């Protein structure tokens, strides 16, 4: 039988998008077997959404105030428990609905990809004997499972909380509180750990028994690592295995061809990364299994003889069924993440009408890799979002920076003992004053970098708080990736699912390149910008190691040449021609 943790009924999932876009997506798609990911960054938003959803579903709501003990973890647990209960109710309704055109149970089965379960449904439809048809329908009802209500924790967002100006115990830090909130919930799902390694957080995981195997070797809560390369997967996987913790999935994300934060910049391309995972996957599982069993023995726990399942999935820039099939067939991935295209599916994500229209109309020049994140990591955003418009308006008015209402990204102590956020007025005023002694060009460049920072931890919630009326005046940030601009039609869930599986082709821009070529071109663009900064005598913190970048890009081009030879004739010629054009660009930039 399918299980959303280890054998989901769908081949795709919906990744986390910002803090607000997918905050309640499980309530929209889990009843159809589709897994999605909820951000645990913003517990204020989580509490606001819990209040709203409780009212809409006629549930009792008891507020958990900021000042209440362990409020962050308790808010998260309460919200996840409510979603769990609501999805279970939805699944019960799906199971009891009639197999008629347009019914919930019919939608469930007709959205499935080719699979044994879909084949069983098709067999039922072909049966004419009423009793046999009824028997097959009852068997199908028993096989219905929800999609995963998975959660995301950005491991580096681990602010230490203060009380009366004094730091609280480390277990009350943001990341550890989020983990505790998830671990104590009713959910049987996965936590996606992203944005790098946090040893303190990893050490905390084994305090929760749900991450450990039971007598049968099953784990009710599982770990997914979002990684950018094989080395990171192995290092983090080994660290966790030694503590008796099994990584059930490695979720590989394109370094640049993604939404939100773009953690890749060293020129490592997705194709070669996936190839290494394919070649080393079995060896990695065997190595980690031994470390895991030893780690469990040290904890006095049962160490299963059989190696648990390990999934390898990929996300970032996927836009066609052909690209998805290539990833599955060539690199043997177990699933694909589709994020930015769902920004045009308001049935699935939170998005207000104004920004939906802006996304529909956006071209390549309207979505850029910005310096707006206070994390200091390049961040994809829509230039025409109200967040960006408001940021520029404050600069024009001579009041750069924003208020810091939530403080999830406070980390800078350059001017203060208590950490503040680099997007805040308090920081930007001080920093701009400190730059006055620099020469004009250097000062202008650094001032632009300082004032580029935006209050994304508040503004990303606007995608949910504006359309729901929680905060209709919020200035919304849109963290769409570059793939978004090639989609222009608002779609229904069923249409997007059919597009993903190749049963329908949604209109795409004629100039949309293959996802691999797009990623390569984004790396070349970053190299070009970096060289221009150096030509002007500027050396920013994000400057690239051009030698490493050149080596990685050339290795990737060699890999894609081999890949092109395996594509069908029409695709092979076009892919090869564009690939060689990009190689020529690289030779010009880095001879």
N, C-alpha and C positions, 0 to 999 in steps of 0.2 A: 504493500500500500504506500502511496505517496505520503511524504512528510515535509512540511515547509522548511525544516532545518537541513535535511540531508537529501531529499529527493523531491523538490518542488514540482508542481504540475506545469509551471511555465518555464520557458527558457530565458526569460528576461526578468529584470527587477527594476524598480524605480529608485535610484540613489537619493541620498539626502540632498536637498537643494536649499541652501541658506538656512535660516532658522524658521521661517514662516511658510514657505511654499509647500512643504510636505509635512507640516506639523500635524495635520489630521488626515493625510492621504490614506492610511490604512482603513479608515472608516468609509472610504470611497471605493477601494479596490480589493481589500483582503477577502471579501466574500466571493470574489471571482478567482481566488487562488493566486492572486498577484501579490508578490512581496514588495514592500517599500520600506524606506528608512526615515525615521523621525530624529531630528536634532534635539539633543538634551542640553544645549548651551544655555538657552534662555528660560529659566524657571519662572520668570515673571510672565512671559507669554504663555507658558504652559499652564499656569494657574488661571490666566485670563481665558484661555480656550476651554479649560475644564469647567469653568463657571458657565460659559456660553453653551457648551455641549450638554451639560447637565440640565440646564433650563430647557433646551430644545427637546431633550429625551425624557423630560419629566422625572428627573432624578434629584435626590436631595444633595445639596451642595453645602459643605461646611468649609469656609475659607481657611487657608493656612497662611498666616501673616508672616511678613518678613522677619519679625522679631521672635516668632515662635522657634522653639528648639529644633534644630535639624530641619529647618523649613524647606531648604532646597531639595534634599533627598525625599522628604515626605510629599512634597508637591509632585515630584516626578513619579513616585510610586502610585499616588492617587490617580494621576492622569493615565498612566499605563494600565492600571487595573480597570479603570473605566473603559478604556478602549478595548481591552480584552473582553470585558463583559458584553459590550455592544457588538463586537464582531462575532462573538459566540451566538448572540441573539440573531444576528443577520444570517449566519450560517444555518441556524435552525429553520429560519424562514425560507432560505433557498432550498433546503432539503425537502420541505413540505410543499413547495410550490408545484404546480402542474407542468408537465412537459408540453406546453403550448407555445405558439409563436410569441416571442417577445418576453416570455416569463423569465424570472431570475434564474431558474435552474437551466433553462434553455440557453440564456446568455452565458452562464458558467461554462457549459460544455462546448458551445459553438466558438468561444474565444480560445479554446485550447489549441496548442500546436499539434502537428502530427505526432501521435504517441499511442501507446497501448490503451490509455484511458479514452482518448478521442476515438480510437477504432472501436472500442466497446460501445460508445455512444452511437456511432454510425451503424453498427450492427443492430442495435435496438431499433433505430429508425427504419431499418429494412425489414423488420419482422412484421408480419401481418396478423399472426395469431394473437388475439387479445390477451390470453392468459400468459403466453410466453413473453409478450411485450411488457406486461405488468411485472413479471418476474425480473426481467432485465432492468427495468426502470428502478425497482427497489434495490437491486445490486448496485446500480449507479449512484443512488442516493447515499449509500454507505461509503462510497469512495470519495465523496466530496470533502475536501480539506481547505481551510483558509490559507491565504498567503501569510507570510511572516510579518509580524509587527516588529521590525528590527529597529535598533536605535544606534545613533552615532555619538561618540564622544571624541572631541578633538583633544588629544592627550596633553598638548602643550598649553591649553587653556585651563590652567590649574591654579587660579588665583587663591592665595591664602586669605581667608576671611578674618575680619577684625571685630572685636567686641570691646567697646570703651577704649579704643585705640590700641588694644593689645591683640596679638595674633591668637586665634583659636587653635585647638589641636589640629594637626595636619589632616585628620580624617574628615574635617569639615571644609577642606579645600574644594574648589569647584568640580574638578574632574572626579575626585574620590567620592564626593557627595552624589554626583550623577551616577556613578557606578553603583553606589549603595542603593540609590533609588530604583535603578533597574533590577538589581539583584534581589531586592525584596518584593518585587512585583509578581503577579500571577503569570506573567508571560512565559511561554516556552518559545524563545526566539533567540536572536543573536545580537551581540553588541559589536558594532563596527568601530574599531580603534584606528584613528587616523591622525595624521600630522606628526608622525615620528614617535620615538620611544620615550616612555615615562616610567622609569624604573620603580618609583614610589607607587604609581598606580598599578603596575604589573604585579608588584609584591602584594598588593591589597586583594587581588583577584581571588587568590586561593583561600581567603577567609570565608568565601561564600560557596557552600556545598553544591549549589546548582551547576557550577562550572566543572564539577568533578564527576567521574563516571559512577553510576550505581552498580549493583551486582551484575546487571546484564550488560554493562559497558555503555549505557546511554547517558547522555548529559541533557538536562532540560534547558540549560542556557549554554550557548556556544559563542566562541570567539571568532570574529572575522578581523583580519588585519588588512587595512588598505595600504598598499605598498607601491613604490615606484620602480623597483628592480628586484632581481632574485637575491642579491646579497642582503638587502634589507629584510626580505622574507626569512632567509635562513638565520640571520643573527637574532631577529626578534623571536622567531619560532623556537630556536634553541634556548633562549633565555626563559621563555614561558614553559617549555617542556621540562626543564630542570626543576621547575616549581610545581610540576604535576598538572600543568595546564596545556590543553590541546588546542591548536589553532585548526578550526574546521574548514576555514576558507581563506584563501589569499586573493584579495580583490585588487587587481592591478589597474592603475589609473594612468592614462596618458599624462605626461609631465606638463604639457602646454595646451593640448587640445581637449580642454575640460571646462567646466563651469567653476565659478568661485576662485579659490586660491589655486595658483599654478605653482606647485612645488618643484617641478622639474625645470632645469635650465642648463644642465650639463651636456646636452646633445644626445642623450640616450633615447633611442627611438623605440616605439612600442613593438614593432615587429621582432627585432632581435631580442627584446626582453621576453616576449612571449615564447620565442623559440627556445630560450634558455630554460624557461619554466617547463616547457614540454619535454625537453631532453633530460632534465634533472629532477623531475617531479617524483618519480618512484624512489630515487636515491634519498631525496630529502625526507619523504615520508618514513622510510625505513630508519634513517638516522634519528629522526625526531621520536619515533616510536620507542626506541631503546632508551633515550633520555627521559621520555615521559613516564615509562614504566618505573624507572629508577627513582624519578621524582615522586611518584605516587607511593612507592615503598617507603621512602623516607618520611612521608606524611602518615604512614600507617594505613594507607588505603589500598583497596584492591587494584591490582594492575592487570587489566585485560590482556590476554594473549594476542587477540586479533587487533590489527592496526585499524583505527577508526578511519572513516571516510575523510578525504580531503578534497575540497572543491577548489578549482581555480577559475576565477571569473575576471572579466575585463570591462572597463567603462572608459568613456571619453571620446567624443566625436563620432560615434557610430550613427549612421543615418539611413542605411538601406538594408534590405533583407539580404542582398548579396554580400555586403560587408560582414553582416552577422554570420552568415553561412561560412565565409572564409575563415573567420575567427574560430568557429566551431570545428571545421574540417581540417584546416592546416595546423592550428595550434592546440586543438583538442580542449578548448575551454568549455566549462560546464554551464556557463551562463553569461549574459551580456547585460550591462547597465545602460539604460536609456534615460537621460536626464533632461537636457535642454529642450528636446522636441516636445516634452510634456508641458512646457510652459505655454504651449498653444492648445492645451487640453484643459480648459477651466473646470471641466467635470472632475478632474483628478487633483489639481493643485489650486492653491489660493493665489489669485491674481485679480486685480481690479481692472475695470473696463479701459481706463486710460492707459495703463501700462500694457495691457494686452494689445491694444491698437498700436502702441509704439513698437512692440516686439514684432508684430506682423509687418510693419513698414520698414523695419531696420535693415540696413545694408551692411556690408563689411566694414565701412568706415564708422558705423554707429556703435559698434561693440569693440572695446579696446582693453588691452592688458595694462591696467593702471597701477599706480602706487598708493591706492586709496586705503589699503588694509593697514591698520596699526601694527599688525604682526610683522610688517616689513617684508612680506611675501607678495609677489605680483598677484594681482587680483582682477579677474575679468568682470567688467561691468558695462551696463548700457549707459552711454553718454547722456541720453536724454531723460534719464530717470529723475524723479523729483528730488531724490537725495543729492544727485550731482548738481542739479540746478540750484538747490538751496546752498550747497557748499560754495559754488562759484559766486552766488549772490552775497554771501557773508564776506568773501574776499573783496568783492567790488565795494562793499560798504565799509571796508577797513576793519572788519571784525572777524578775521579768520578763526577757524576752529569751531567746535560745537560744544554744547553741554554734554555731560557724561552721566546720563540718567541711570545706566545699568552697570557700567564698570567691569564688564567681563574681560576686557582687554587691557586693564590697567597693569602696566609692567615697568614703566620707565621711572628711574630715580635720579635722572641727570640733574634735576633742579630741586627735588623734594625728597624728604625722607620717606614719606608715604608714597607708594607707586601711583602714578597717574597715567592716563592714556595719551598717546601721541596725537590723537585726533581732537583732543580737548582744547578749549580756549586757553586753559591754564598752562598747558605745555607749549602750545604754538606761540603764545605771546612771549614767553621766556626764550624760546629757541630763536625766534626771529630777532629778538634784541641781541642775542649772543653772536649773530652773524654779521653785525654791522662793520666789523673790522676787516672783513674779507674784500678782495678786489671785486669789481662790479660783476664780471662774468660768473665767478665762482659763487658769489652771494646770490645772484639771480637763480642759478641752478639749484642751490641748496634751499632757497626760499620756496621754489616751486615744489620741491620734494616734500618739504615740511607741510605746506598748505594742501598738498594732494590728499592727505589722510582724511578719511570720512568716518562718521560714527556708525560703522556697519553693524555693530551688535544691537543697536536700537533700530536702525533704518531697515535692516533685513526683515525685521518683524513686521514692517509695514505691509508686506504682501498679504499677511493675514489680518492685521489689525485694521487696515483701511476698509477692505470689502465687508468685513463682519461688523463694522461700526464700533469696534472696541476703541480705536483711536483714529477717527476719520481724518484728522489733520496731520497724521504722521507723514514724513517724507521718505518714500519707499526707495530702497536700493534694489536693483535688479542684477543678480550675479550670473547672468546667462553666459554660456560659453560661445565660442566662435561658430559652432555648428548651428546655433539657433537661427542665424540670419538666412540660412538656406531653406527654412520652412516658413511659409507665409500664410497658410490656411488654418483657421481655427478648426480643430477636429474633435470628434467624439472619441470616447475611450475605445469603443469597438473599432473605429476606423484606424486609430493609432496601433492597436494590437494587430489588426490585419495587415497594416503596413510593415510592422516589425517581422511578421511571418511570411510576407510576400504574397498575401492573398489580395492585397490592394496596394496601389502605389499612390501615395499622397504627392501632390505636386512639389517638386524641389527646384530651386534656382538652377538655371542652365549652367552657371559657372561654378557649381559645387564640385570641388575636387574630391578624389578618393580620400578617405580618412587618413591613410598613411601619408599621402602626399601633402595634405593640409598640415599635418603635424610637422613634417619636414620643413615646409615653408615658414611655419611659425618660429621654428628654431633659427632659420636663416634671418628672419626679421629681427629677432633678438640680437643676433650677432651683429647685424648692420647697425642697430641702435647703439650697441655697446662700443663698436669701433668709432662711431661718430662722437660719443662722449669722450673717448680717449683722444680723438683728434683735437677736441676743444680743450684738452688738458684737465678733464674732469675724471674723478675716480670715485664712483658711488659704491655703497656697500653691496649692491647687487651685480657688480662687474663680474664678467665671465672669465673662466680659465680657457682662453681660446684654443690652446693646444689640445686640451682634453675634449673640448667641444668638436673640434675638427676631426679628431680621431674617431669619436663616437658617430658623428654624422657620416663619415666616409664608410665606416663599417655598416651602418644602416643602409646606405645606398647600395653597397654590394649585396646585402641581404635582399633588398627589394628588386634588384636586377634578377636574382634567381627566382624570386616570387613571381615576377612578371612573366617569366617563361612558362609558368604553370597556369596562367589565366587563359580564358578563351580568347580567340583570335582578336576580336574587336577591342576587348578590354586590354589585351596585351599590348597592342600597338599604341593606344592612347596613353596607357599607364607608363609604358616605356619612354615615350616621347616626352611627357611631362617630367618624368624622373630625371632624364638627361638634362633638361633645361634647368632643373634645380641643382643638379651637379655642377653645371657651368656657373651658376650663381655662386655656389660654394667656392669654386676654384678662383673666382674673381675676388671674393671677400677674403678668403684665407688661402693664398697661393701655396 
